[in-house]
Amino acid sequence: MANSKSVTYDMPSLASGEGVTATVAVAGAELDDHVVVSFSTDLQGITMRAWVSAADTVSVRFENVTDRVIDLEPGTLSAYTNKVER
């Protein structure tokens, strides 16, 4: 069974090498679930990775891997989880 949640997220301005972690409350998310995330705004070189960090919580890490400051417009952060088949 898949679970999902979308929220509006206004990422702070990130200098080169900086990062920030956001959380999204996804009902039913469990540790070890498979996670897919998306952001509605062009990331302009920011990388994004996600994991279930606690029950019902997805953490999303954004890292600026460019050589410039990036200040994105607010956008929609969506997280989807799915159970890992064993």
Short mmCIF file of the C-alpha atoms (twelve columns), coordinates in Angstrom:
data_MODEL
# 
_entry.id   MODEL 
# 
loop_
_atom_site.group_PDB 
_atom_site.id 
_atom_site.type_symbol 
_atom_site.label_atom_id 
_atom_site.label_alt_id 
_atom_site.label_comp_id 
_atom_site.label_asym_id 
_atom_site.label_seq_id 
_atom_site.Cartn_x 
_atom_site.Cartn_y 
_atom_site.Cartn_z 
_atom_site.pdbx_PDB_model_num 
ATOM 1  C CA . MET A 1  0.000  0.000  0.000   1 
ATOM 2  C CA . ALA A 2  1.339  3.428  -0.944  1 
ATOM 3  C CA . ASN A 3  1.032  6.543  1.209   1 
ATOM 4  C CA . SER A 4  1.573  10.119 0.097   1 
ATOM 5  C CA . LYS A 5  1.468  13.709 1.229   1 
ATOM 6  C CA . SER A 6  2.138  17.053 -0.458  1 
ATOM 7  C CA . VAL A 7  2.967  20.267 1.390   1 
ATOM 8  C CA . THR A 8  3.996  23.783 0.450   1 
ATOM 9  C CA . TYR A 9  7.676  24.278 1.265   1 
ATOM 10 C CA . ASP A 10 9.701  27.505 1.229   1 
ATOM 11 C CA . MET A 11 13.330 26.426 1.278   1 
ATOM 12 C CA . PRO A 12 15.789 28.901 2.785   1 
ATOM 13 C CA . SER A 13 18.511 30.378 0.601   1 
ATOM 14 C CA . LEU A 14 21.414 27.899 0.439   1 
ATOM 15 C CA . ALA A 15 25.043 28.912 -0.070  1 
ATOM 16 C CA . SER A 16 27.414 26.587 -1.906  1 
ATOM 17 C CA . GLY A 17 27.928 23.438 0.179   1 
ATOM 18 C CA . GLU A 18 25.024 24.152 2.536   1 
ATOM 19 C CA . GLY A 19 22.025 21.921 3.127   1 
ATOM 20 C CA . VAL A 20 18.728 21.787 4.955   1 
ATOM 21 C CA . THR A 21 16.456 18.933 6.047   1 
ATOM 22 C CA . ALA A 22 12.669 19.185 5.875   1 
ATOM 23 C CA . THR A 23 10.113 16.719 7.203   1 
ATOM 24 C CA . VAL A 24 6.761  15.689 5.769   1 
ATOM 25 C CA . ALA A 25 4.113  13.923 7.848   1 
ATOM 26 C CA . VAL A 26 3.062  10.895 5.769   1 
ATOM 27 C CA . ALA A 27 0.453  8.818  7.562   1 
ATOM 28 C CA . GLY A 28 1.323  5.126  7.461   1 
ATOM 29 C CA . ALA A 29 5.006  5.594  6.589   1 
ATOM 30 C CA . GLU A 30 7.197  3.058  8.373   1 
ATOM 31 C CA . LEU A 31 10.932 2.625  8.764   1 
ATOM 32 C CA . ASP A 32 12.398 0.745  5.780   1 
ATOM 33 C CA . ASP A 33 9.633  1.856  3.377   1 
ATOM 34 C CA . HIS A 34 10.705 2.845  -0.129  1 
ATOM 35 C CA . VAL A 35 10.476 6.655  -0.541  1 
ATOM 36 C CA . VAL A 36 10.100 8.838  -3.643  1 
ATOM 37 C CA . VAL A 37 10.030 12.632 -3.389  1 
ATOM 38 C CA . SER A 38 9.482  15.462 -5.832  1 
ATOM 39 C CA . PHE A 39 9.603  19.244 -5.738  1 
ATOM 40 C CA . SER A 40 7.571  21.407 -8.103  1 
ATOM 41 C CA . THR A 41 10.273 24.045 -8.631  1 
ATOM 42 C CA . ASP A 42 13.469 23.656 -10.687 1 
ATOM 43 C CA . LEU A 43 16.126 22.691 -8.138  1 
ATOM 44 C CA . GLN A 44 18.868 24.534 -10.102 1 
ATOM 45 C CA . GLY A 45 21.546 22.059 -9.005  1 
ATOM 46 C CA . ILE A 46 20.327 21.282 -5.501  1 
ATOM 47 C CA . THR A 47 20.292 17.556 -4.770  1 
ATOM 48 C CA . MET A 48 17.454 15.926 -2.878  1 
ATOM 49 C CA . ARG A 49 17.285 12.592 -1.020  1 
ATOM 50 C CA . ALA A 50 14.652 11.177 1.296   1 
ATOM 51 C CA . TRP A 51 14.043 8.455  3.852   1 
ATOM 52 C CA . VAL A 52 11.497 7.469  6.490   1 
ATOM 53 C CA . SER A 53 13.089 8.830  9.668   1 
ATOM 54 C CA . ALA A 54 10.320 7.789  12.093  1 
ATOM 55 C CA . ALA A 55 6.809  6.357  11.970  1 
ATOM 56 C CA . ASP A 56 4.626  8.645  9.819   1 
ATOM 57 C CA . THR A 57 7.589  10.943 9.022   1 
ATOM 58 C CA . VAL A 58 9.623  11.369 5.830   1 
ATOM 59 C CA . SER A 59 12.802 13.450 6.021   1 
ATOM 60 C CA . VAL A 60 14.049 15.190 2.880   1 
ATOM 61 C CA . ARG A 61 17.624 16.498 2.648   1 
ATOM 62 C CA . PHE A 62 18.400 19.287 0.186   1 
ATOM 63 C CA . GLU A 63 22.098 20.018 -0.583  1 
ATOM 64 C CA . ASN A 64 23.480 22.847 -2.712  1 
ATOM 65 C CA . VAL A 65 26.276 21.194 -4.703  1 
ATOM 66 C CA . THR A 66 26.823 24.183 -6.984  1 
ATOM 67 C CA . ASP A 67 29.364 26.991 -6.615  1 
ATOM 68 C CA . ARG A 68 26.714 29.697 -6.103  1 
ATOM 69 C CA . VAL A 69 23.961 30.738 -3.695  1 
ATOM 70 C CA . ILE A 70 20.532 29.364 -4.644  1 
ATOM 71 C CA . ASP A 71 17.267 30.888 -3.414  1 
ATOM 72 C CA . LEU A 72 14.326 28.898 -4.770  1 
ATOM 73 C CA . GLU A 73 10.744 30.051 -4.988  1 
ATOM 74 C CA . PRO A 74 8.325  28.204 -2.671  1 
ATOM 75 C CA . GLY A 75 6.965  25.015 -4.196  1 
ATOM 76 C CA . THR A 76 5.123  21.794 -3.519  1 
ATOM 77 C CA . LEU A 77 7.125  19.061 -1.820  1 
ATOM 78 C CA . SER A 78 5.540  15.646 -2.367  1 
ATOM 79 C CA . ALA A 79 6.534  12.424 -0.616  1 
ATOM 80 C CA . TYR A 80 5.355  8.926  -1.521  1 
ATOM 81 C CA . THR A 81 6.107  5.773  0.453   1 
ATOM 82 C CA . ASN A 82 5.596  2.156  -0.452  1 
ATOM 83 C CA . LYS A 83 6.232  -1.033 1.504   1 
ATOM 84 C CA . VAL A 84 9.393  -2.942 0.632   1 
ATOM 85 C CA . GLU A 85 8.558  -6.463 -0.568  1 
ATOM 86 C CA . ARG A 86 10.455 -9.162 1.335   1 
# 
